[in-house]
Amino acid sequence: MADLTQTQLDIINRKKKQAETKQQLRDEVPTQRIRMMAQGATLGFADEIEARARALGTGQTYEEALEEIRALTEAYKTARPGEAMGYEVGGAFLPAVAAAPFTGGASVPATVGRMDAVGAAESALAGMGTGEGGFRNRMERV
């Protein structure tokens, strides 16, 4: 390390600090694996479904519950972006895998045309599900 310039040493120290901060964030933020899988499986509506259920079962308002759930999932996405995406994508596969035994496996390897149509419909629905605000705001994402 004696051959390094001060600028290079500063860069190394800054990168070490960034790595420590990132690890600290990962350690502090609770995982949201089940919520992310549910988001994928419900095309982005799981947070609204959970908030509604919590509002009905507790004294918490729907808006408070939704804000809390979204804050937790956003913190998880920031702290562990690859893991969060993996669980959400994995959750999106659950409906096809669950339907496979009842369709003789045909639900998994669908035809290309059917996949396009289903994909377009699911994308529109997921745009609605992951949007925020009222109907008009959500339609802008579709």
Summary of the structure (lengths in Angstrom):
residues: 142
radius of gyration: 20.7
end to end distance: 53.8
largest distance: 67.1
contacts: 354
relative contact order: 0.11
helix: 76%
strand: 0%
